[in-house]
Amino acid sequence: MRERLQISLTLTLAGTAREIPGGDVRGLGIEMHAWGVEGWVEFVVQDDDGRQGKYGDAILEDFQKPDLAEVSLSLQAGHLETDTEPSAAALKTGGVVLERALREEVHQPDGAAADALSRYYRVSFADPARALWRQHFPCDLATNRSFKDVIEDHKGAKATLTYDFDPITAAEPLIFFHLDPAAGSSFYDLVLWYVRHRGGVFTFDHAARAYAIKGAKDASGEAAELPADDVARLTSVFPAIPRHTPRVRCSNTGSPRTEVGENANAAAGVFRDVLIRTPIAAEVDGRVALEKARPLLPGREVEVVFRRFPTVLVAPGSLVSISATGGHSAALLLAAEPWRVHRLSIEARAVDEGPEQGYGEPATAFELSMSARLEARAEPALRLPPIVDPRFPGYLEGKVVSTVGEDDHITYQFATDSSTSVERYTIEIPLFEDQEITAPYEPTSGSGTLYLPLYKGERVLCALDFTGARVVTLLDWRADARAPADGQGQHLFLGKSATNSTSVLHDYQDDKPVLRVLRTNDKDTVLLQLEEGKLTLKVEEKQG
């Protein structure tokens, strides 16, 4: 379709906002979604300043600078053949510039004078989170904080968010993520993974340039009647139906469980399993409730191809009605059900792409194509872009904490959770300001028949998931436990310190095995030693 568009374009370069007249725009392409925007825009600037003409180029110098640049864009019809004000249906969006391009055309070359130029500037852009968070690959640990707090720490100055979602505002004992660029999952992926995993909603207000994380879609407001004259074609789309049955399986040997969800449209024998390992029944119950709450039957969608620039607002999140009231046939499958826009595609090319047509004016003529995808107002399905799921676990070194005994005593300690009865170590993480996390009090030193709890100050390697941790291996020997290598010794050193301990040492002397058991309590010692042809038992109180 051919349409005269009034465009407001602001390009912020090197901290300076530059207003570009709509008549200078030569093309644009925009994909607006409920979750964000991606697009490009091209405009022309004439420069005959070298000929002392009337045009100069104030864009060129700043356009080449690497400073962060931003785009703000508004589109509306130059004229509507209805009583509707064009501004009421104006589409607004914007974001952070990703890539820039510049094409120059020379006019009236003359060796005696400077050339006159037309410069065609093109910028691609995306909403701030998509543009910046996809380059953000942090490793971070937060304790006794909410994921909202974490997002606020990392969101940067260009992203504004509001929160209305209980899980994201609840404090967690720990939150950890290691977003390795080699794995391809960025902070953007992490946030959207969290929203998807917890059953939330992530939306972008294009006009306000702000995000919201909520527990449900906003179904409030009146639906605007979409006139039949705006529409060239309507297509009903029926998304693929999930045929799996959800199932949660907990492998804890003390209380193994398998909980099967419901899907009336499932195929027999097709399951989508979630495997967890926890002794805490409430954690299993919570995961079962979460999986059962996920919507499994996607509703019908409507693809709208427009005949002209719409006379009502069709930005993502807008509500529209398609009914006989707007001139549509009452026989249509669509009936009068209110619909929500969740995607809008726009592509426009100036009818005359030369430098003169409409130059400096607020509007010019375009060849325009527009389409929208609608969903039912009550549709719960989550709309998110494809993401790369973050990988877990990540690994951090820590030191075991114990407050039992003197500072220099080698002791162990665990705490029992009053609500779950689960016993846990406390571990200090030096990399992150000595924050303390907890890990299950489980046998890490070998066989379960050998009771050797982790001791105060012991270096351990912890495997951390998003909200949990466990000890996977030990990283050093106790200072008094190492035996000389020339005797090929093996040593079991038990106790609080070198002067309050029991030592069991097996080594070789003159290539013959020797077993020594030594009990020490300050100056009092008891020695039992077995060697070739000799058994020694010695009780002694040392002097001095």
C-alpha positions in Angstrom: 0.0 0.0 0.0 1.0 3.6 -0.5 0.7 5.8 2.5 1.9 9.3 3.5 3.5 8.9 6.9 4.4 11.6 9.4 7.5 10.4 11.2 9.3 11.8 14.2 12.8 10.5 14.5 15.3 11.5 17.1 18.9 10.1 17.0 21.0 10.7 20.1 24.7 10.7 19.2 27.6 11.5 21.6 25.0 12.7 24.1 23.3 15.2 21.8 19.8 14.6 20.5 19.4 15.2 16.8 15.9 15.7 15.3 15.5 14.2 11.9 12.5 15.5 9.8 10.2 12.8 8.8 10.5 13.8 5.2 14.2 12.9 5.3 13.4 9.3 6.2 13.9 6.9 3.2 13.1 3.6 4.7 12.5 1.6 7.9 11.8 -1.9 9.1 10.5 -2.6 12.6 9.5 -5.8 14.4 7.6 -4.8 17.6 6.9 -7.6 20.1 5.3 -7.8 23.5 8.9 -8.4 24.8 10.8 -5.8 22.9 11.8 -4.4 19.5 14.3 -4.7 16.7 14.5 -2.5 13.7 16.4 -0.2 11.3 15.8 3.2 9.9 17.5 5.1 7.0 17.5 8.8 6.3 19.2 11.2 4.0 21.2 14.4 4.8 22.2 16.9 2.1 25.5 18.7 2.4 26.5 21.4 0.0 28.3 23.5 2.6 31.5 23.3 0.6 29.7 25.2 -2.1 28.4 27.7 0.4 24.9 26.3 -0.2 22.0 26.1 2.2 22.5 22.6 3.6 25.0 21.3 6.1 25.5 18.0 7.8 25.5 18.2 11.6 25.3 14.4 11.9 28.5 13.2 10.3 31.1 14.0 13.0 29.1 12.4 15.9 27.9 9.5 13.8 31.4 8.2 13.5 32.1 8.3 17.3 31.9 5.0 19.3 29.7 6.6 22.0 26.4 4.8 22.8 23.7 6.1 20.5 19.9 5.8 20.8 16.9 6.0 18.6 13.4 7.3 19.3 10.8 6.8 16.6 7.1 7.7 16.2 4.9 7.0 13.2 1.4 8.1 12.3 -0.6 8.5 9.2 -0.3 11.8 7.4 -4.0 11.9 7.0 -7.0 9.7 8.0 -10.3 9.4 6.2 -12.0 9.0 9.5 -12.9 11.0 12.5 -10.0 9.5 14.4 -7.0 11.8 15.1 -3.8 10.3 13.6 -2.0 10.9 16.9 -4.4 8.5 18.7 -3.0 5.7 16.5 0.6 6.8 16.5 3.1 4.0 17.0 6.1 4.8 19.3 9.2 2.8 20.0 12.9 3.1 20.2 16.1 1.6 21.6 19.9 1.5 21.5 21.8 1.6 18.3 23.5 -1.6 17.3 25.1 -1.0 13.9 25.6 2.1 11.8 26.2 2.5 8.0 26.8 5.5 5.8 26.5 5.7 2.0 27.6 8.8 0.2 26.5 10.1 -3.2 28.3 12.9 -5.0 26.3 15.5 -7.0 27.6 18.0 -9.6 31.3 17.1 -9.4 33.3 20.1 -10.3 37.1 20.3 -10.0 36.9 24.0 -9.3 34.7 23.7 -6.3 33.8 21.4 -3.5 31.4 18.6 -4.3 27.8 18.5 -3.1 26.9 15.3 -1.2 23.9 13.3 -0.1 24.6 11.0 2.8 22.3 8.1 3.5 22.5 7.2 7.1 21.3 3.8 8.4 21.1 2.6 11.9 19.8 -0.7 13.3 18.5 -0.8 16.9 17.0 -2.9 19.6 15.3 -2.3 22.9 17.9 -1.5 25.7 17.8 -4.9 27.4 18.2 -6.8 24.2 20.9 -4.5 22.9 23.0 -4.3 26.1 22.2 -7.4 28.2 23.1 -9.7 25.4 26.6 -8.4 25.7 26.6 -8.8 29.5 28.2 -12.1 30.7 28.7 -11.7 34.5 29.6 -14.2 37.2 27.9 -13.2 40.5 26.8 -14.5 43.9 24.1 -12.9 46.0 23.0 -14.2 49.4 19.8 -13.4 51.2 18.6 -11.2 48.4 15.9 -11.4 45.7 16.4 -11.9 42.0 14.8 -8.4 41.7 17.8 -7.1 43.6 20.2 -8.9 41.3 18.5 -7.5 38.2 18.6 -4.0 39.6 22.4 -4.4 40.3 23.0 -5.5 36.7 20.4 -3.8 34.5 22.4 -0.7 33.7 21.3 2.9 33.2 19.3 2.4 30.0 16.8 -0.3 31.3 13.9 0.6 33.5 11.8 -2.2 35.1 8.8 -2.6 37.4 8.0 -5.8 39.2 4.7 -7.4 40.2 5.6 -11.1 40.6 6.0 -12.7 44.0 8.8 -15.1 43.2 11.1 -12.4 41.9 10.8 -10.2 45.0 11.3 -13.1 47.5 14.7 -13.3 49.1 16.7 -16.5 48.4 19.5 -18.0 50.6 21.7 -17.8 47.5 21.5 -16.8 43.9 24.4 -17.7 41.6 25.1 -17.5 37.9 28.2 -17.9 35.8 27.4 -16.7 32.3 30.3 -17.9 30.2 30.4 -16.2 26.7 31.6 -19.5 25.3 28.3 -21.1 26.3 26.3 -18.2 24.6 24.0 -17.5 27.5 23.9 -13.8 28.5 22.3 -11.9 31.3 19.4 -11.3 28.9 19.0 -15.0 28.5 19.2 -15.5 32.3 16.4 -13.1 33.0 14.1 -14.5 30.4 15.0 -18.0 31.4 14.0 -17.1 35.0 10.7 -15.6 33.8 9.9 -18.6 31.7 10.9 -21.1 34.3 8.9 -19.5 37.1 5.8 -18.9 34.9 6.0 -15.1 34.8 5.4 -12.5 32.1 8.0 -10.2 30.6 6.7 -7.1 28.6 8.1 -4.0 27.0 6.1 -0.7 26.9 7.2 0.7 23.6 6.0 4.2 24.2 7.4 4.5 27.7 10.5 2.5 26.9 10.1 0.5 30.1 9.9 -3.2 31.0 7.6 -5.1 33.4 7.9 -8.5 35.0 4.5 -9.7 36.3 2.7 -12.8 37.3 0.0 -12.5 34.6 -0.8 -10.5 31.4 -2.6 -7.3 31.7 -6.2 -7.9 30.6 -7.6 -4.5 31.7 -8.8 -1.7 29.4 -11.3 -1.3 26.6 -10.8 -2.9 23.2 -10.7 -0.5 20.3 -12.9 -1.4 17.3 -10.6 -2.3 14.3 -12.5 -1.0 11.2 -12.9 -3.4 8.3 -11.5 -0.7 6.0 -8.2 -1.0 7.8 -7.9 -4.7 7.0 -6.8 -6.4 3.8 -6.7 -10.0 5.1 -7.4 -12.0 8.2 -6.0 -15.4 8.9 -6.7 -17.6 11.9 -3.7 -19.5 13.1 -4.0 -22.6 15.3 -0.6 -23.3 17.0 0.8 -26.8 17.4 -0.8 -28.6 20.3 1.7 -30.1 22.9 1.1 -33.8 23.1 3.2 -34.6 26.2 2.1 -35.3 29.7 4.1 -33.3 32.3 5.8 -35.4 35.0 7.9 -34.5 38.0 10.3 -37.2 39.4 12.2 -36.9 42.7 15.0 -39.4 43.1 15.7 -38.9 46.8 16.0 -42.5 48.2 14.2 -41.6 51.5 11.1 -40.4 49.7 11.2 -41.0 46.0 8.2 -39.6 44.1 6.7 -39.4 40.7 3.9 -36.9 40.2 2.0 -36.9 36.9 0.3 -33.8 35.5 -2.6 -33.5 33.2 -2.9 -32.8 29.5 -6.2 -33.8 27.9 -4.6 -33.7 24.5 -1.6 -35.8 25.3 -0.5 -38.7 23.2 -0.2 -42.0 25.1 3.3 -42.7 26.4 4.7 -39.2 25.7 6.1 -37.5 28.8 8.0 -34.3 29.6 9.9 -35.2 32.8 11.5 -32.9 35.3 14.0 -34.7 37.5 14.9 -33.3 40.9 16.8 -34.5 44.0 15.7 -33.2 47.3 14.7 -34.6 50.7 12.3 -31.7 51.3 8.7 -32.6 50.4 7.7 -28.9 50.1 10.3 -28.4 47.4 8.8 -31.3 45.4 5.3 -30.0 46.0 6.3 -26.5 44.8 7.8 -27.9 41.6 4.8 -30.1 40.9 2.5 -27.1 41.4 4.6 -25.0 39.0 4.7 -27.6 36.3 0.9 -28.2 36.5 0.2 -24.5 36.3 2.0 -24.2 32.9 -0.6 -23.6 30.1 -0.6 -26.5 27.7 -3.3 -25.6 25.2 -2.3 -22.6 23.1 -5.3 -20.6 21.8 -6.1 -19.5 18.3 -4.2 -16.5 17.0 -5.1 -14.0 14.2 -2.8 -12.7 11.6 -3.9 -9.3 10.3 -2.5 -7.8 7.1 -3.5 -4.1 6.9 -4.9 -2.3 3.9 -3.8 1.1 5.2 -2.1 2.5 8.3 -4.4 1.5 11.1 -6.8 4.1 12.5 -6.6 2.6 16.0 -3.6 1.8 18.1 -2.1 -1.6 17.3 1.1 -1.4 19.3 1.9 -4.7 21.2 -0.2 -4.9 24.3 -3.1 -3.0 22.7 -6.6 -4.5 22.7 -8.7 -4.5 19.6 -12.1 -5.9 18.6 -12.9 -7.4 15.2 -16.7 -7.5 14.9 -19.7 -6.4 12.9 -19.6 -3.1 14.8 -16.4 -2.3 12.8 -17.9 -3.4 9.5 -16.7 -7.0 9.5 -19.0 -9.8 8.5 -20.9 -11.4 11.3 -20.2 -14.7 9.8 -16.5 -14.5 10.5 -15.0 -17.0 12.9 -13.5 -14.1 14.8 -16.8 -12.9 16.2 -16.6 -10.1 18.8 -13.9 -11.6 21.1 -11.4 -8.9 22.2 -7.8 -9.5 21.0 -4.4 -8.4 22.2 -1.7 -7.4 19.8 1.6 -9.3 20.6 3.5 -8.6 17.4 3.6 -5.9 14.8 5.7 -5.8 11.7 6.3 -2.7 9.6 8.4 -2.1 6.5 8.4 1.1 4.6 10.3 2.5 1.6 10.0 6.1 0.4 8.3 6.3 -3.0 11.1 8.6 -4.1 14.4 7.6 -2.5 16.3 10.5 -4.0 17.6 13.3 -1.7 15.0 16.0 -2.7 11.6 14.6 -2.2 10.0 15.8 1.0 13.4 16.9 2.4 13.0 18.9 5.6 9.3 18.3 5.8 7.5 16.3 8.5 6.0 13.7 6.2 6.6 11.9 2.8 5.0 9.1 0.8 6.0 5.5 1.4 5.3 2.0 0.0 4.2 0.5 3.3 3.5 -3.1 4.4 2.1 -3.8 7.9 0.9 -6.9 9.7 0.0 -7.9 13.2 -0.4 -11.1 15.2 -3.2 -11.1 17.8 -4.0 -13.4 20.7 -7.1 -13.7 22.8 -7.2 -11.2 25.7 -7.4 -14.2 28.1 -4.5 -16.1 26.5 -2.0 -17.1 29.2 0.7 -18.3 26.8 4.1 -16.7 27.5 5.6 -14.7 24.6 9.4 -14.6 24.6 12.2 -14.6 22.0 14.4 -17.7 21.6 17.0 -17.8 24.3 20.1 -19.9 25.3 19.4 -21.4 28.7 22.1 -20.7 31.3 24.3 -23.7 32.3 24.6 -25.0 35.8 26.4 -25.8 37.9 29.2 -23.3 38.2 32.2 -23.9 40.5 33.6 -21.8 43.2 36.3 -22.4 45.9 35.3 -21.9 49.5 36.4 -22.4 53.0 34.4 -24.4 55.6 33.2 -22.3 58.5 33.0 -23.6 62.2 32.6 -21.4 65.3 33.2 -24.4 67.6 36.3 -24.1 69.8 39.2 -21.7 69.7 40.1 -19.8 66.5 43.1 -22.1 65.8 41.2 -25.3 66.6 40.3 -27.7 63.8 36.6 -28.3 64.4 33.5 -29.0 62.4 30.0 -27.7 62.7 26.6 -28.0 60.9 23.3 -26.4 61.4 19.9 -28.1 61.3 17.1 -26.3 59.5 14.2 -26.0 61.9 11.6 -26.2 59.1 13.1 -29.0 57.0 15.4 -30.9 59.5 18.1 -30.8 56.8 21.7 -30.5 58.1 24.0 -28.1 56.3 27.5 -26.8 56.3 28.3 -23.1 56.2 30.9 -22.2 53.6 32.7 -18.9 53.1 33.3 -17.7 49.5 36.4 -15.5 49.4 35.9 -14.3 45.8 32.6 -12.7 46.7 33.5 -10.6 49.8 33.5 -13.7 52.1 29.7 -14.2 51.6 28.5 -17.4 53.3 26.5 -20.1 51.6 25.2 -23.4 52.9 25.6 -26.9 51.5 24.2 -30.3 52.5 26.0 -32.0 55.4 26.8 -35.1 53.3 29.8 -37.5 53.2 32.3 -35.9 50.9 35.5 -37.5 52.2 34.8 -41.0 50.8 32.9 -43.9 52.1 29.8 -43.3 54.3 31.4 -45.7 56.8 34.1 -43.2 57.5 32.8 -40.3 59.5 35.2 -37.4 58.7 33.2 -34.1 58.5 34.7 -31.2 56.7 36.7 -29.1 59.2 37.2 -25.4 59.9 39.1 -23.6 57.1 39.2 -26.6 54.8 39.4 -25.6 51.1 36.6 -27.1 49.2 35.2 -26.9 45.6 31.5 -26.1 45.5 29.1 -26.7 42.6 26.5 -24.0 42.6 23.1 -24.1 40.8 21.0 -21.0 40.5 19.7 -21.2 44.1 21.6 -24.1 45.7 25.1 -25.5 46.3 26.9 -28.7 47.3 30.5 -29.7 48.0 31.9 -31.8 45.3 35.6 -32.3 46.3 38.3 -31.3 48.8 41.2 -29.1 47.6 44.0 -29.4 50.2 45.6 -31.6 52.9 45.4 -30.8 56.5 48.6 -29.1 57.5 49.6 -31.8 60.1 48.4 -34.7 58.0 51.0 -34.8 55.2 53.6 -37.6 55.5 57.1 -37.5 54.0 57.1 -38.9 50.4 60.3 -40.8 50.9 58.6 -43.1 53.5 55.5 -43.5 51.2 53.4 -42.7 54.3 49.7 -42.7 54.6 48.4 -40.7 57.5 45.1 -40.3 59.4 45.3 -37.2 61.5 42.3 -36.6 63.9 41.7 -33.9 66.4 41.5 -30.1 67.1 45.3 -29.3 66.8 48.8 -30.7 66.8 48.8 -30.7 70.7 45.3 -32.2 71.0 45.0 -35.0 68.5 45.3 -38.7 67.5 47.6 -39.7 64.7 47.5 -43.0 62.8 50.5 -43.2 60.5 51.6 -46.1 58.2 54.9 -45.7 56.4 58.1 -47.6 55.4 61.4 -47.5 57.3 64.2 -49.4 55.7 61.6 -50.6 53.2 59.7 -52.3 56.0 56.1 -51.3 57.0 55.7 -49.5 60.3 52.3 -48.6 62.0 52.2 -45.9 64.6 49.3 -44.7 66.7 50.0 -41.5 68.7 47.6 -39.8 71.1 48.6 -36.3 72.2 47.0 -34.1 74.8 49.3 -31.2 75.5 52.3 -32.8 77.3 50.6 -36.2 77.8 51.3 -38.7 75.0 50.5 -42.4 74.4 52.4 -44.2 71.6 51.6 -47.6 70.1 54.1 -48.6 67.4 54.3 -51.9 65.4 57.4 -52.6 63.4 59.5 -55.5 62.2 59.9 -57.8 65.2 59.0 -55.1 67.7 55.9 -53.7 69.5 56.2 -50.5 71.5 53.7 -49.1 73.9 54.8 -45.9 75.6 52.9 -43.6 78.0 54.8 -40.3 78.6 54.3 -36.9 80.1 56.8 -34.6 78.6 58.6 -32.1 80.8 59.0 -28.4 80.2 
